[in-house]
């Protein structure tokens, strides 16, 4: 499984079906069952949104990479578990501690 953790300054802009643009911080990209999945954190979350990240699947469409919603609950849960495991493994719990 290919995984990549991004620095917090990696920001992408996505446009929804209504033409509204929103910026996201790319937390990581993982490969799962032959597809790539992006874990994205809204740069400026709406007040009514829960804290957390968004999971989108990359799909090729007319030569462009499109990020689409994961509609299948089983697929979403499996990918979310993989991303959570990966992100938790990347946390340095000793960072900032003095010995």
Order of alpha helices (4+ residues) and beta strands (2+ residues): beta-beta-beta-beta-beta-beta-alpha
